[in-house]
Amino acid sequence: MALSLDTIITVANLVRGTVDLYNRIHDWPEQMKRLGRRMKNLNVYLSELEEIVTARPNSAFSRLFSTQKKHLGVLLQDIRKDTESIQELFHKWENDIGPLGFQFRFKTVTAAFFALGSSSDRVAELTEDINEHLQGIRDYLILMGFKATVLIGEQQQQNPTVPQAPVLGKPVKPSPASGKNNEKDKRKPSPSPSPAPPRKDFKIIFVDPGNIGRGVVGEALAKLMKEWTKSAKGDWRIQTIHSGGLLVKDKTDLPADIPSLKRDIAGSKPPVGLALDAVFDNKAFDFPAKKDVHIAMLKKRSNGLKRDIFKKYDFILVFTSLDHERMLKVKSALVEKEGVGAVTAKGKGRVLHLGSYLTLDGIPREIDDPRKTAKEPKVTRAEWNWKTAQIKLAVKEFLKQEMQWKPPPPRVLGEKLDAEEALKKKKLESQTDKQKGEVGNAEGNKAAGKPGVVVDQRKVEQKKKGGE
């Protein structure tokens, strides 16, 4: 499906109509409610996209590369296909229609069919698909420079009692208050199940061209934040933190003939020394595990990407719009060679631009290689300090927004470290006193108030006798 205003309007109208159908009925089983809620959220983002492109038809996509535009078009095509299936499911529920077009007489039978029949698995699958679609539209709105619009949409989702503004002057249709649907509204809704516990097995990977600078800094900072959170008994949801080089030709099994992607950087290189100094040579994250993380990062060597990256990792974090497009090229090439099922998995492989977490005006910030922005012939420590500060802020915001991470209160960590230091000091003093006692017993007693001065006790006794 070509990316155009007509395409966006067509898909947005289809989603909006499906949401209107969902809103007419209030006795949905819980599984259908989840699907309906996802459709409502998708409708918010698509309506925003529709409004933006309508207002700025010539400039709305100016920040996207050609591959990104192509992927957005494919995403809209997938949304249209899934929404048509959802609309059919909603129509069947509304009209008590079962297999082969048979119309059930009682809603309890319809509910049983949807809960136990083939439709149940289909509803779960569609719910996952729509969740991925709405995340995709959200991510593209941010890449296009409209993060403020995304935040407004999220506020609408969090406050459903606040009516959403009509899009393109279209009035919000009121729900019918009479007729067949009114009778259905009186039915007792199904109880809500207990919420599933939050995942704690997320996998993330930082990707830059060479895997010796920004990607390594991102990996190191994320690992420090992990140890920081765990030391304060906080909630940490990421299991695997890694980094890789998009253009590294070694330690990779990606196809060699990916169009417009020249991989010619040698692998097995150590990280940039100044980059690691900017992360570790300071008082930030100053707790015992910092040394262990530092040692591990010093041992790291650059590596390329594996073909299972879109299937293994939940989030693929890049630093520039160009690298975002490059990752989409890699994905397209793999899908073309091996098929979607072999390359991707549900809820995996979401490519995010870390610079989108730095923006103040909605436009993603490019976190460029310091060599590109350096004022001196050689990159200085000060420039790596600045780049590390950028990445640190972006990673923190990513964790807050995507992982619902809460930074530990500084006093909690400080108090714990103070207690650990006090315990170490006490042990050290105890050992020192013990050693002093052993020396005193062996060579004579130490004079009070004069540490380290050894007194011959026999001479002291002789002086006492002479004085008498």
N, C-alpha and C positions, 0 to 999 in steps of 0.2 A: 504494500500500500504506500503510494507516494505521500510524502509529507507536505501537506498544504492546508490552507484555512478550511477548505471544504471537507477535507478528511477529519480534521479536528471537530468541526461542528457536527458532522454526521455521528461520530463516535460519542461525543458529549451528549447529543440529543438521545441516543440509544440508551446510554447509562442513566440519564435523567428520567426517561420514561420507565425504566426498570425500577428505579427507586420509587417513583410515584406508585407503581403497582405494589411494591412492598409495603408502602405506607398505608395502603387501603385496608390492610389486614393486620390484626393485632393478636392473633392466636397462634403465631408461628411456633413450631417446636424449636428448642434451643439451637439445634444445628443450623436451622434455616435463619434464625435470628443472627447468628454469627456471620453468616453469609450476607445478610441484609445490611449489617453494620459496616462490613468491609465495602459494600457497594456504596453506601452513603459517604464513606471517607474518600473513595475513589472519585465520586461525583464532585466533592469539594475541589480536589486538585484539578480535575478535568475542566471544571467550570472556570477556574482561575486561568488555566492555560488557554481556554477558548476566549476569554475576555482579553487577555494580553495580546494574543495573536490578532484578534479582531481590531484592537486599537493600534497595533504596530505591525501591520502585515509585512513591511519591508525590512524591519530591523529586529524583530523578535528573536530570530534564530542566528543573528550575526555573530554570536560568541561560540557557536557550535561548528566543529569541523564536519567535513562531508560524511565520515563514517558515523559520527554521533547522530547526524540528521537521519541517516539510513536506519540506524538502530531505533531511533524514536519512532520512525514510520512503522517498523516491524512491531514495536511495542503496541502501537495503536491498533494494528491489525489483530494482534493477539487479544487485546481488550475487546474489540468488536466481536470476535468469534466467541469468547467466553461469555460475554454479556448476552448474546443471543441464546446461548444454552441456559443461562440463569433466568432469562425472561420466560423461557419455555417451562422451566421448573416452577417458577412462581405462578404461572398460568395454570399448571396442573394442580397445584395446591389450592388455589383460589376456587377452582371448579371441581375439586374432588375427582380428578381424573387419574386412573391407574394404568396398568399395562394394556397395550392394544387399544387405547382410547376408552376403556371401560370406566364409567362414572360410578364412583362409590356412593352409597346412599347415606352413610354416616361418616362424620369427620374422624371418628376414632379409627375407622378402618383405613382412611387416608393416612392418618398419622402413623399407623402401624406399618403401612407400605413404605412410607418415607423413612421410617426409623430402621426397618429390618430389610427392606428390599434393596434392589440395585441402586436406587436413587441415593441412599445414604452415603455410599462410597463416593459417588459422583459429587455430592454436595461438599464433602470434605476436600476433595481434590480442587473443586472450583474455588473454595474459600482460600486455599493456599495460593492458587494462581492469582486471584484478585489482590491478595495481600502483596504479592510480588509486583503486580502491575502498579498499584498505588505508590509503592516505594520507588518504582522506576520513574513515574511521572513526577513525583516529588524531587528526585535527584536531578532530573532534567530541568525542572523549573529553577533549581539552585544553580546549575551550570549555565543557564541562560541569563543569570544575574538577577533573579527575582526571589531571593530568599525571604525578603520581607513579606511577600505574598504567601509563601509557604507557612511562615509563622502565624499569619492571620488565619489561614485555613486550619492550622492545628488548634488555634484558640477556639474556632467554631466547633471542632470535633470534641474538645474538652468541655464545652458549654453548650450542649445540644438544645437547651431550653431557649437560647438566644436565636431568634429566627435569622436565617442566612439571607444576605442581600440578594435580590433577583439578578440574574445574569442577562445582559443585553436587553434589559427592559422587560423581560418575561415575568409575569406575575406568578407568585407561588400558588400552586393549585391547592385548594382546601380539600381535606379528606372527606369523602362522602359520609353523610350522617344517617342515611336511610337505605332501605333496600336489602338485598341479600347479604352484602358485606356487614351491615349493621347487626344482623343476626349472628354472624361469625364472631363479631367483636365481643359478644356476650359470653363466648366460650372461655372456659378457664385456661389461662396460658400454662405452658409447661414450666416446671420449676427450673431455676438456673443451677447448673452444676457448680461444684467447688472449682475455683480457678486453679489452673495447672501451676506447679512451682516454676519459678524462673529458671531458664537454662543457665548452666554454669560450664558449658563445654564449647563456647565460641572459639573460633580460630581466625586469627588475623595475620595479614602479611603486608609489610611495607615494601613498595616497589619503586625503584628509581633506575636509571640506565645502568650504572656500574656496580652498585651494591658495596660501595666503600665509604659513602658519605652520608647523605640525608636519610637513606633507608636504614642504615646502621644506627644513626642517631635516634630515629623513630622507634626502632626495636629496643634500644637501650633504655630510652625514657619510659616506654610502656612497661618494661620489666621492672624498672625502679618503682613505678607507680603501683605495680602489682605487689611488690614487697612492702611498700609503704602502707598500702591498704590492709594487707594481711597482718602486718605488725600491730595495727590498731584494731584488729578483729573486725574489719569492715567486710562488706560484701563485694566479692570479685567474681566476675562471670566469664573471664577469658581463660581458656585452657592452654592455647598455643599462641605464641608470639614469634614471628619469624620475619625475615627480610630476604629479598632477592633482586637480581639485576635483570631488567627487561632486555638489555642489549648485550648481556654477557654470553659469550659463545661456549663456555665450558660448563660442565655440570648441569646440562639442560637436555631435555628430550623433545623440545618443541620442533616442529617441522622447519627445515632450513629455508624453505621457499615462501615464507609469508610475505605477501606483497608490501612494498614500501617500508620494510622493517629490516634494516641492515644491522645484524648482530656481529660486531667485530671487536668487542671489548674482552680482553683476556680475563680469565677468572682466577680463583685461588690467591687473590691479593688481600693483604691485611687492611683493616680500616684506616682512614686518614687519621694520623695522630692528633692533629689539632681538633678534629671533630670530636674524638673521644675525650680530649682534654676539656673541651667546652662542656661536655656532659658531666664528667666526674671530678675535675679539678676545681671544686668549689664546695660551699657548705650546703648546697641543696641536697635533699634526701640523705642527710648525714646520719645514717644508722648502719649497724653492723653488716647487713646484707649488701650494702653498696659495694663493698670490696669484692664480694663474690661475683656480682653482676659485672663489675669492671674487668675482672680476670677473664670471665667467660667471653666478653666482647673483644678483649685483646686477642683471644685465640681464634676468633671468627675469621673465616676467609670467604671472599666473594664467590657467589654461585649464581647460576642462571635460574630460569623458571621451569617447572615441571608441567606436563600437559594436563595433570589433574588439578591444577590450581583453581579452576572454576567449580570443581566438584568438592574439593577439600576445604577451602577457606570460605568463611562466611563473609568476610570483608577484605577487599583488596584495596589498599590505601595508596594513592599516588599523590604526587606533589605539584603537578602541572596539568593543564588542559591537554597539552600535547601527549603526555604519557597516558592520560585517560583514553584518548582516541587510539593510541597504540595498543592498549589492552583490549579494546573492542575489536581491533584488527586481528589480534591473536585469537580471540574467541571466535570470530567469524571464520577464520581459516581452519580452526580445529573442528568446528561444527560442520563445515563443508566437507572435510575429509572423513570424519568419524561419526557424524550424526549428533543430534542434540542430546539424546539419552546417554551417550558415552562421554560427553564433555561436561554437561551441567547436571545439577541436582536441585531439588526444591529448596528454596531459601538460601542457596549458596551462590558464591561468586559475584557479590554486589560490589561493583567498582565505584569507589568514592574519591572525590578530590578533597584532600585535606585542607586546601586553601579556602574551601567553602565554610570552614569553621572559624575563619579569621575575619570574615567580612563584617563591615559596619554599615555598608550601603547596599548590601544584597549581591554585590559582584565578588566572585571568588578571587582570592589573592593567590598569585603564582608564587610558590615557594621554590625559587630557582636555585640551581647549583651556585655556591658562592663564587666559583670561578667565572661565572657569567656576569656577576654583578660587582666583582672586586674592583676597587679603585687602584690598587697597587698591582705590580706585575705578579706578585705572589700573594696567595690568600693568607690573611693574617688571622691570629687568634681572635681578635675583636670581631672580625666578620663571621667567624664560626660561632662566636658567642651570640651574635644577633640571630643567625640562622637557627641555632639551637633553641633560642627563646621563642622564635616563631613556631617551630615544630612542637615544642613543649606545650604552648598554648593551644595549638590545633589538636594535639592528642588528648589533652584534658577535655576540650569541648566535645570531641568525638565520643569520649567515654561517657560524658554526662548525657549527651543527646541520644546516643544509640544504645548504650549499655545501662542507662539510668544510674550511673556511678555517682557516688557521693564521696568527695575528698574527705579523708579523716580530719577532724579538728586538730589544728597544730598543737594545742595544749595536751591532747591525749597522747600523741606520739612523743612530745617533749617530756611529759611526766614519766612515760615508760622508759625513755632513754636515760633520764636523770636517775631513776631507780636502779637501772642496770649499771650505770656508772658508779653510783653510791655503793652498790654491792661489790663491784670490782675493786673499788678503793678500799673497802673494809677488808676484803680478802687479802689485798696487797699489804695493808698495814698489819694484819694478823701474821702474815708470813714474815714480814720484816721484824716484828717484835719477837717472834719465835727464834729467828736467826740471831738477833741481838742477845737473847737469853742464853743461847748455846755458846756464843762467843764469851759472854761474861762468866759463865760457869767454868769454861775451859781456861781462860787467861786472866781472870780477876773480875771484880765487879766494877761497873761504870759509875763514875761520880754523878750524883743527882744534879740535874739541871745542866750537865755538860755532856751531851751525847757524843759518843765516840772516844771519850777520854778514859783510858784504863788505869785503875789504881791498884797498886800492890798492897794488899790488905795487911801483910806482915809489917811493913814500914809504918803503917798507920798505928798499929798496936804498940810498936816500939816508942813512937812519939808520945803516945798517951801515957806510957809508963814513965818516960823521962819527965814529962810535965808534972807528974804527981810527986 
